[in-house]
Amino acid sequence: MLLTEKEAELLAILKRDSRKTVSALARELELSRPTVQSMLERLDAVAIEKYTVKLKSEFTNRFIRAFVFMVRDPKYWSRIKSAMLRIQEVKSIHTLTGQYDVIVELHVDAGNFQRMEQILDEIVAIEGVIRTNTAMVLTSITREDD
């Protein structure tokens, strides 16, 4: 799908702040409110998967963020995915190239290392998981324009 210049500009604004009102977006884009509303409806239908929230650092420190790198047997992938998605603390699952096949992002309540250990035990017990390696995040640096 090709975007107009104004649609691309609108998406860039929404990436920075998805909470802006349609009126504020219209002012920033120098377009009428109905025009921006129509653009949003079109983008919602064809380009925007979801709107999201970026948490303040003092709030994100309320959980431990960890990445589980996994080697798996591909014939069990469907079963592995299903089991992983039943774990509430699993925030994302990605397949990879390289030494590991999968990376899983976990968010566990801060200080609850017992729950973290329980989750890791659950993951290695899933049929088809061959090996895991876990890294806990100490600090994060993010770009403001992402």
N, C-alpha and C positions, 0 to 999 in steps of 0.2 A: 504494500500500500504506500502510495506517495503522499507525503504531507505537504500542505501549503507552508509557506514561510511563517505565517501567523500561527498555524497549528503547531509547528515545531517550537516556536517561541512560547506558546502556551504550555506545551509539555515541559519545557525547560523551567518555566516558572513553577509549575506544579511539583517538579522534582525537588526544588528548593523549599517549597512551602505548600503542601497540598491542602492546607486549611484555609487558604484565601477564599474570600467570598467571590461570587460571580461578579458582583459590582466592582470589587477591588481588581479583579483580573481584567475586566473591561477597561478600567481607567489605565492600568499599566500597559495594556495592549493598544490603547487608543481606539477601541472599538465599542460598538453599542453593547449593552447588556444582553439583548436577545441574540445578537450575533455570537457572542462568546458562549451563551447557553447552548446554542445549536452546535457550535464547535465541540463543546464538552460532550454533548450527547453522541456525536459522531465518534469522537475519540474513545468514549466509554464503550461503544459498540465494537470498535475495530482495533484499538491500540492499548487501552489502559486495562490492565488485569486487576489491579487493586490500588487503593489509596492506603497509605501507611503512616505510622507515627514514629518519629525519631525520639527516643527517650533521652532525658537529661542524664549526664554522667552519674550524678548522685543517686539516680534511680536505678540505672543499669548495674551499679555496684551491689545491688540487692541480690544478685545471683552469680553463680560461678558459671563461666562460659568455657566449654571444653570442645575439642574436636577429636573424634575417634576415627582414626585411619584404619581401614579394614581391607583384608584380602578375603575374598569369598569364592565359593564354588558357583559359577554362573548358572548351573542348572537349578539352584535353590534360590535364585534372586527374587522371584515372586514371593516366596515364603519369608525371606529375610526382610523385604520391604514391608510386608504386612505386619510382621512382628515388631519392627522398628517403629512403625506409625502408631502402634498401640501404646508406646511409651510416651507419656505426656510431655516429658522434658525434651524430646527430640524436636528440634526447631527446623532442621533442613537435612536433606539427604542428597548427595551429589555423587555421580559416578565419575571416575577419573581415568586418566592415562597414567602410566608410570608404575612405580613400585606397588602402590596400593590401588585397589579397584574402586573404593568408596570412601567418602568422608562424610561423617555425621556430626552435625552441630547440636550440642546439648546446652540447655540452660537449667541449672539446678539452684535451688534456694541457697543463698550465701551461707557458708558455714556448715551446710548439710553434706559433709563428706561421706557419711554413712549411706545417704541416698545415692550419691555419685558412685560409690563402690557397688551398691546393689544394682544400679543400671548397667554398669560395666560387666558385672557378673551375668546379667540377663542377656546382654549382647553376645558375649562369647559362648553362651549356652544355646544360641539359635543354630539350628541345623544348617550347615552350609557356610558358616563363618569359620574361616580357617585360622586367621590371626588378626589381632588388633594392636594398635599403638595409640595411646591417648595423650593429648597435650592440653593442659589447662592454660587459658589466656591470663596473662598477668596485667597487661595494659593494651589499649587499642588506640590507634590513631586513624581517624577517618577524614576524608576530604569533605569540605563543606559543599562542594558542587555535586556530590553524588547523592 
